Amino acid sequence: MKKRMFLIILILTVFLILFLSCENKKEVVETTEKVLELPDKTKVISDLSKLRNQIATFYINNGRYPNDLKELNIDLFNPVEDFIYNKNNGNVKNKNYPQL
């Protein structure tokens, strides 16, 4: 009887450890994906800052917003095509990070 109870407890313990380790693996994968995404996000933030400053300067100098982002002739980390630009109000967003 004691051996049987010990065996059941052992099996439950092993099952619990395996179950918990699977959850930890999921968390590790999610965290790793977020960390690997950070350099890209940082470059987008830098590009958006450059673009917004240049758009404001262009508006001050010309009294209008540029027709497109290529008109600014800025060196960016990301291609200009990765950005959504509204020439009517000068707003610019990134396609992959529209919340920025």
N, C-alpha and C positions, 0 to 999 in steps of 0.2 A: 504494500500500500504506500509506503514512504517513497519507494523507488518510482512508482507510478506518478505520485504527486510531484516529485522532483522533476521527472521527465516532462510533465505538463507545464510546470513553471519554466523550465529551461526552453521548451519550444515556444511558449508565449513570449519570453524574454528575447529570444532570437528574432521572432517575428516582429516584435515591437522595435527592436534595433534596426532591422531591415526597413521597416516602414518609415521610421524617422529619418533614416539616412537617405531615403528616396526624396523626402521633402527637402532635406538640406541640399541635395544635388540640384533640385529645381531652383532653389534660392541662389545657389552658386552660379548656375547658368544665367539666371536673370540679372544678377549683379554684374557678372562678367560682360554681358551684352551692354549694360548701361555704361560701364567703365570704358569699353571699347568705342562707344558712341561719343564720348566726351570730346575728343580732339576734333571731330567733325563739327560738333555743335559750337565749339569755341571758335573755329574758323568762320562759321556762318555768322556768329555774333560780331566778330571783327569786321567781316565784309559788310554787314548791315550798318554798322557804325560808320564805316567809310562812305558807304553809299548815301546814307541820310545826311551826313555832313556836307558831302559834295552837292547833293540835290539842293540843300538849303543855300549853299554858297552860289550855286548856279542861279537860283531864283533871285537872290539879292542882286547879282551882277546883271541879269538879263530881264528881270521882271516877268519871267515865265518859268515853268518847269521844263526840263529837257523832254524832247519827244520820246526818247528811249534811253536806256541805261548806257548803251554804247556811246552815246553822245558825250558822256562824262569822261571817257577814256581813262578808267581807273584800273590799276593792277589789283586783282582780287584772287583769293584762294580758290573760289568756286567759279564756274562759268556763269556769265550773265544770264544765261537761259534758265538757271536754277532759281531765279528771282521773279516775283510777280510785281510789276510796276504799274501804277496808275498815274498817267501823265496829266490828268486833270487836277489832282490834289497833291502829287508828289509822294504818295505813300508807296513804300516798298516792303515786301515780305519775302521770305524764303518758302519755296514749295514744300520742302521737307520739314520745316519748323515754322509753320504759319503763326504759332503762338508768340514768337519772338518779335 
